[in-house]
Amino acid sequence: MKRFNKHPSGLLAALVALLISGPALAFELDSDQPITVNADSARLDDNKGVATYTGDVVLTQGKTRLTAERVVLYRSAEGLSRIEAAGTPAHYTQPSRDGEGETDARALNITWSASDRQLTLEREAVIEQGGNLFRGDLIHYDTVQRVVTAEGGQDTGSGTGRVEMIIQPRSTRQGSDGSTESQ
């Protein structure tokens, strides 16, 4: 761990390695699966290409799921270009590529941009995956380059305001009976 303390970029490299083994956090617009939205109310402004959903919004594509109090979808001539979600918190889940576990992300605001393939989690942002945790006030994830950047926020008394990571050791794996075995 001393190495990480001397080189903060080592922490980021460890996080990137953690996320590379998991899914790209994003909706797949080139997928054959449709994106379905359910909500208490909806407003579509066809001239502006904006659809606003409010009240217990659930957006799904296959097994990928986004829940929030409010979701705004932006469309361009090319199709869906941006998703903005707000909640207390907004919640995003996606199964891992290997089928074991899932990525669980939450924040007060979640934004996905198709043009730069960037997922942004703002305010009280948390990503959990396979027992690993990444927390910060602002987390950006470039789904193409698989680069994560994060910023802490002000110390509000409920936390330090700093970026926090918990990375589980790779040498130990928990079996279905609760026992551990080395890999």
C-alpha positions as CSV (number, residue, x, y, z in Angstrom):
1,M,0.0,0.0,0.0
2,K,2.9,2.4,0.5
3,R,3.3,2.5,-3.3
4,F,-0.2,3.8,-3.7
5,N,0.4,6.4,-1.0
6,K,3.4,7.8,-2.8
7,H,1.8,7.6,-6.2
8,P,-1.9,8.6,-6.3
9,S,-2.0,7.6,-10.0
10,G,-1.5,4.0,-8.8
11,L,-4.9,4.2,-7.1
12,L,-6.5,5.3,-10.4
13,A,-4.7,2.4,-12.3
14,A,-6.1,0.0,-9.7
15,L,-9.6,1.3,-10.2
16,V,-9.3,1.2,-14.0
17,A,-8.2,-2.5,-13.7
18,L,-11.2,-3.1,-11.5
19,L,-13.6,-1.6,-14.0
20,I,-12.0,-3.2,-17.0
21,S,-13.0,-6.6,-15.7
22,G,-16.6,-5.4,-15.5
23,P,-19.0,-3.9,-18.0
24,A,-18.8,-0.6,-19.8
25,L,-21.2,1.5,-17.8
26,A,-23.6,2.7,-20.5
27,F,-26.7,1.9,-22.5
28,E,-25.8,0.3,-25.8
29,L,-27.5,2.3,-28.5
30,D,-26.3,-0.1,-31.2
31,S,-28.0,-2.9,-29.3
32,D,-30.9,-4.8,-30.9
33,Q,-32.7,-4.5,-27.6
34,P,-35.0,-1.5,-27.2
35,I,-34.8,1.0,-24.4
36,T,-38.1,1.0,-22.5
37,V,-39.3,3.8,-20.2
38,N,-42.0,3.6,-17.5
39,A,-43.0,6.6,-15.4
40,D,-46.0,8.3,-13.7
41,S,-46.0,11.1,-16.3
42,A,-44.3,11.9,-19.6
43,R,-43.9,15.0,-21.8
44,L,-42.5,14.8,-25.3
45,D,-41.4,18.0,-27.1
46,D,-40.9,16.6,-30.6
47,N,-39.6,19.9,-32.0
48,K,-36.7,20.0,-29.5
49,G,-36.2,16.2,-29.4
50,V,-36.7,16.1,-25.6
51,A,-38.7,13.6,-23.6
52,T,-39.1,14.2,-19.9
53,Y,-40.3,11.5,-17.6
54,T,-41.2,12.1,-13.9
55,G,-42.4,10.0,-11.0
56,D,-40.8,6.6,-10.2
57,V,-39.1,6.4,-13.6
58,V,-37.7,3.0,-14.7
59,L,-35.6,2.9,-17.9
60,T,-34.4,-0.5,-19.0
61,Q,-32.5,-2.1,-21.9
62,G,-32.2,-5.9,-21.5
63,K,-30.9,-6.3,-17.9
64,T,-29.5,-2.8,-17.7
65,R,-31.7,-0.6,-15.5
66,L,-31.9,3.0,-14.5
67,T,-34.3,4.3,-11.8
68,A,-34.8,7.9,-10.9
69,E,-37.4,10.5,-9.9
70,R,-36.9,12.3,-13.2
71,V,-35.3,11.3,-16.5
72,V,-34.8,13.5,-19.6
73,L,-34.0,11.9,-22.9
74,Y,-32.5,14.0,-25.7
75,R,-32.7,12.9,-29.3
76,S,-30.8,14.2,-32.4
77,A,-31.1,13.2,-36.0
78,E,-28.8,10.3,-35.3
79,G,-31.0,9.0,-32.4
80,L,-30.7,9.1,-28.6
81,S,-27.9,11.4,-27.7
82,R,-28.1,12.0,-23.9
83,I,-29.8,10.7,-20.8
84,E,-30.0,12.8,-17.6
85,A,-31.4,11.2,-14.4
86,A,-32.0,12.8,-11.0
87,G,-33.1,11.1,-7.8
88,T,-32.4,10.6,-4.2
89,P,-30.4,8.8,-5.5
90,A,-30.8,7.9,-9.1
91,H,-29.7,4.2,-9.4
92,Y,-28.1,2.3,-12.3
93,T,-27.5,-1.4,-12.4
94,Q,-25.9,-3.6,-15.1
95,P,-24.9,-7.3,-15.0
96,S,-21.2,-8.0,-15.5
97,R,-20.0,-9.4,-18.7
98,D,-19.1,-12.8,-17.2
99,G,-22.6,-13.1,-15.7
100,E,-21.3,-13.1,-12.1
101,G,-22.6,-10.1,-10.2
102,E,-23.4,-6.6,-11.4
103,T,-22.3,-3.1,-11.4
104,D,-24.4,-0.9,-9.0
105,A,-24.0,2.9,-9.4
106,R,-25.9,5.6,-7.7
107,A,-25.7,9.4,-7.4
108,L,-28.1,12.3,-7.1
109,N,-27.5,13.0,-10.8
110,I,-26.5,10.5,-13.5
111,T,-25.8,11.7,-17.1
112,W,-24.9,9.5,-20.1
113,S,-23.7,11.2,-23.3
114,A,-23.6,9.2,-26.5
115,S,-21.3,11.6,-28.4
116,D,-18.4,11.2,-26.0
117,R,-19.5,7.8,-24.5
118,Q,-19.1,9.3,-21.0
119,L,-21.1,8.4,-17.9
120,T,-21.0,11.1,-15.2
121,L,-22.2,10.6,-11.6
122,E,-22.6,13.8,-9.6
123,R,-23.2,14.4,-5.9
124,E,-23.0,11.4,-3.5
125,A,-21.7,9.2,-6.3
126,V,-21.0,5.5,-5.6
127,I,-20.0,2.6,-7.9
128,E,-20.0,-0.9,-6.4
129,Q,-18.8,-4.0,-8.3
130,G,-17.8,-7.4,-7.0
131,G,-17.3,-6.1,-3.4
132,N,-15.2,-3.2,-4.7
133,L,-16.4,0.3,-4.0
134,F,-15.5,3.8,-5.5
135,R,-17.0,6.9,-3.9
136,G,-16.7,10.6,-4.7
137,D,-18.6,13.8,-5.3
138,L,-18.1,13.6,-9.0
139,I,-17.1,10.5,-11.1
140,H,-16.6,10.5,-14.8
141,Y,-16.2,7.3,-16.7
142,D,-15.1,7.2,-20.3
143,T,-16.7,4.0,-21.5
144,V,-14.5,3.8,-24.7
145,Q,-11.1,4.5,-23.1
146,R,-12.2,2.9,-19.8
147,V,-10.7,5.8,-17.8
148,V,-12.2,6.9,-14.5
149,T,-11.6,10.3,-13.0
150,A,-13.1,11.4,-9.7
151,E,-13.2,14.4,-7.4
152,G,-14.0,14.7,-3.8
153,G,-16.3,17.4,-2.5
154,Q,-16.7,19.5,0.6
155,D,-16.6,17.8,4.0
156,T,-20.2,18.0,5.0
157,G,-19.8,16.2,8.3
158,S,-21.2,12.9,7.0
159,G,-17.9,12.0,5.2
160,T,-14.5,13.3,4.6
161,G,-15.3,14.9,1.2
162,R,-12.5,12.9,-0.3
163,V,-12.5,10.2,-3.0
164,E,-12.7,6.7,-1.4
165,M,-11.9,3.3,-2.9
166,I,-12.2,-0.2,-1.4
167,I,-10.6,-2.8,-3.5
168,Q,-11.0,-6.5,-2.6
169,P,-7.9,-8.7,-2.9
170,R,-7.8,-10.8,-6.0
171,S,-6.0,-13.7,-4.2
172,T,-9.0,-14.7,-2.2
173,R,-12.4,-15.7,-3.5
174,Q,-15.5,-16.5,-1.5
175,G,-17.1,-19.8,-2.3
176,S,-20.9,-20.3,-2.3
177,D,-20.7,-22.0,1.1
178,G,-19.0,-18.9,2.6
179,S,-15.5,-20.4,2.7
180,T,-12.6,-18.7,1.0
181,E,-10.1,-20.2,-1.4
182,S,-6.9,-18.8,-3.1
183,Q,-7.0,-18.2,-6.8
